[in-house]
Amino acid sequence: MANPSLKNEELYETLRDKGMSKEKAARISNAEANPDMHPSEKGGKAHPYEDWTKDALYARAQEIDIAGRSTMTKAELIKALRSH
């Protein structure tokens, strides 16, 4: 039985056979079927945390509510952000 919410059922089934969850397989197969999306290409273009200022790192830590951020060094902020 065809599932109208899946844009590429063959790829979906292949991904499910490889052990992916239903949700992840559906997202990937639908993205692959969309000509404006390229799920196999590398994603974000964000600069590494080392290039950020301490103030920018602190602001990001504040956004995600990292405890103890006010006393952290730049290196500690980077470590905390990466482990979050």
C-alpha positions, 0 to 999 in steps of 0.5 A: 500500500502506497504511503502518500507522505513518502516522496521516495518509497524505494529509498525509504524502504532501503533506509529502513532495511539498514536500521534507520528509524521510520522518522529519519528514513522518511526525512531523508527519502523526502529530502532526496526527492526534493530537487531543492534539497541536497541531504548528501551534501555537507551541512552548516557553514558555521565557523568553529568555536575557536574563531568566536569571541568569548562574548559570542561563546558566552551568549550561546552558552546563555541561550542553551542555559549552560550552568557556571558559564559566567566564570568559564574561560573561552576554552571552558565555554568551548568545551561546555558548548561541544559537550552539550 
